[in-house]
Amino acid sequence: MRLQSSYKAPLVRRVEIAQAALNAYIGKPFEWGKYDCARLGAFVLREAGFSPGLAKFGEYHSDITARKALQRAKVGSLVEAVDLTGLARTTPAACLPADLIAFPGEAGWQGLAVVLGNGRVLGFTESVPDGACSIIAARLELAVAAWSVPPWQK
């Protein structure tokens, strides 16, 4: 007799989190404070069972107010903000689905993306209309940081 369990293998849970992010963000046009890489990263963290602490940043609606939000949180960059979550850094090549990875962005920003697997990430890109959230072929050699997002059981 086999016992029923609600346990899910960590990789299965990671794929579910990455899929949830894909379903929620794919095709959404970039919009500061609503659909941007910080909100995408926070979504993944919440899905994995973490509290990303976005409240300390406050609202932002533009490049300038986003930079002020980082200053309010006493961090100089989005990479520093993710480091404050306590997630362990990992190498980009070791990333699994639902891990977060940062790439150089526009105007001095780093852009966060969610690892989907098979060399693909979900993120906002200038290469599509409205900078919409898209599936992007990851160039791991360009990554500036990566974090392992271990999922909690739900």
C-alpha positions as CSV (number, residue, x, y, z in Angstrom):
1,M,0.0,0.0,0.0
2,R,1.3,3.4,-0.9
3,L,0.8,6.4,1.4
4,Q,-0.4,9.7,0.0
5,S,1.8,12.6,0.8
6,S,1.7,16.3,0.0
7,Y,5.5,16.4,-0.3
8,K,6.8,17.6,-3.6
9,A,10.3,17.1,-4.8
10,P,12.2,20.4,-4.7
11,L,12.8,20.5,-8.4
12,V,9.1,19.9,-9.1
13,R,8.2,22.8,-6.8
14,R,10.9,25.0,-8.5
15,V,9.3,24.3,-11.9
16,E,5.9,25.2,-10.5
17,I,7.2,28.5,-9.2
18,A,8.9,29.4,-12.5
19,Q,5.7,28.5,-14.4
20,A,3.6,30.7,-12.1
21,A,6.0,33.6,-12.8
22,L,5.7,32.9,-16.5
23,N,1.9,32.8,-16.4
24,A,1.7,36.0,-14.3
25,Y,4.3,38.1,-16.2
26,I,4.7,37.0,-19.8
27,G,3.9,39.7,-22.3
28,K,3.3,42.4,-19.6
29,P,4.7,45.7,-20.8
30,F,7.4,47.2,-18.5
31,E,5.9,49.6,-16.0
32,W,7.9,51.0,-13.1
33,G,6.5,49.8,-9.7
34,K,3.9,47.4,-11.3
35,Y,5.5,45.2,-13.9
36,D,9.3,45.5,-13.6
37,C,12.1,43.1,-12.7
38,A,12.0,43.9,-8.9
39,R,8.3,43.0,-8.8
40,L,9.0,39.9,-10.9
41,G,11.7,38.8,-8.4
42,A,9.4,39.6,-5.4
43,F,6.7,37.4,-7.0
44,V,9.1,34.5,-7.2
45,L,10.2,35.0,-3.6
46,R,6.6,35.0,-2.4
47,E,5.8,31.9,-4.4
48,A,8.8,30.2,-2.8
49,G,7.5,31.1,0.7
50,F,9.7,34.1,1.4
51,S,8.7,37.6,2.4
52,P,10.7,39.9,0.1
53,G,10.1,43.0,2.3
54,L,9.2,45.4,-0.6
55,A,7.3,47.7,1.9
56,K,10.6,49.2,3.0
57,F,11.2,50.5,-0.5
58,G,7.9,52.3,-0.8
59,E,6.2,53.1,-4.1
60,Y,7.9,54.1,-7.2
61,H,6.7,55.0,-10.7
62,S,9.8,56.1,-12.7
63,D,13.5,55.6,-13.0
64,I,14.1,58.5,-10.5
65,T,11.6,57.4,-7.9
66,A,12.9,53.8,-8.2
67,R,16.4,55.1,-7.4
68,K,15.0,57.0,-4.4
69,A,13.3,53.8,-3.3
70,L,16.6,52.0,-3.2
71,Q,18.1,54.9,-1.2
72,R,15.3,54.7,1.3
73,A,16.1,51.0,1.8
74,K,19.8,52.0,2.1
75,V,21.0,50.0,-0.8
76,G,22.8,51.1,-3.9
77,S,21.5,48.6,-6.4
78,L,18.9,45.9,-7.0
79,V,21.7,43.3,-6.6
80,E,22.3,44.7,-3.0
81,A,18.6,44.6,-2.3
82,V,18.4,40.9,-3.3
83,D,21.5,40.2,-1.2
84,L,19.5,41.6,1.8
85,T,17.0,38.8,1.5
86,G,19.5,36.3,2.8
87,L,19.4,34.1,-0.3
88,A,22.6,32.3,-1.0
89,R,24.6,33.4,-4.0
90,T,25.3,30.8,-6.6
91,T,27.1,30.7,-9.9
92,P,25.0,31.4,-13.0
93,A,25.8,28.1,-14.5
94,A,24.5,26.3,-11.4
95,C,21.1,28.0,-11.5
96,L,17.9,25.9,-11.4
97,P,14.4,26.9,-12.3
98,A,13.0,29.7,-10.1
99,D,16.5,31.0,-9.2
100,L,17.1,34.7,-9.7
101,I,19.8,36.0,-11.9
102,A,20.9,39.6,-12.6
103,F,22.2,41.0,-15.8
104,P,23.5,44.5,-16.8
105,G,20.5,46.7,-17.8
106,E,19.9,50.1,-19.1
107,A,20.9,53.4,-17.5
108,G,23.1,51.8,-14.9
109,W,20.4,49.3,-13.7
110,Q,20.8,45.6,-13.3
111,G,17.9,43.6,-14.5
112,L,16.6,40.6,-12.5
113,A,15.4,37.6,-14.4
114,V,13.9,34.2,-13.3
115,V,15.6,31.1,-14.5
116,L,13.3,28.8,-16.5
117,G,15.8,26.2,-17.4
118,N,17.4,25.0,-20.7
119,G,19.4,28.3,-21.0
120,R,16.3,30.5,-20.8
121,V,15.2,33.1,-18.4
122,L,12.0,35.2,-17.9
123,G,12.7,38.9,-17.8
124,F,12.0,42.4,-19.2
125,T,13.9,43.3,-22.3
126,E,14.3,46.3,-24.6
127,S,14.4,44.0,-27.6
128,V,10.6,43.6,-27.7
129,P,7.9,46.3,-27.9
130,D,7.2,48.1,-24.6
131,G,10.1,46.3,-23.0
132,A,7.6,43.5,-22.3
133,C,8.4,40.5,-20.1
134,S,9.7,37.7,-22.4
135,I,11.5,34.4,-22.5
136,I,15.1,35.3,-23.2
137,A,18.1,33.1,-24.2
138,A,20.4,33.7,-21.2
139,R,23.9,34.8,-21.8
140,L,25.3,33.5,-18.5
141,E,28.7,35.0,-19.1
142,L,27.1,38.4,-18.8
143,A,25.4,37.8,-15.5
144,V,26.5,40.0,-12.6
145,A,25.0,37.9,-9.8
146,A,22.8,34.8,-9.2
147,W,20.9,33.5,-6.2
148,S,19.4,30.1,-5.3
149,V,15.8,30.4,-4.3
150,P,15.0,27.2,-2.3
151,P,11.3,26.5,-2.3
152,W,9.3,25.8,0.8
153,Q,6.7,23.2,0.7
154,K,3.1,24.3,0.1
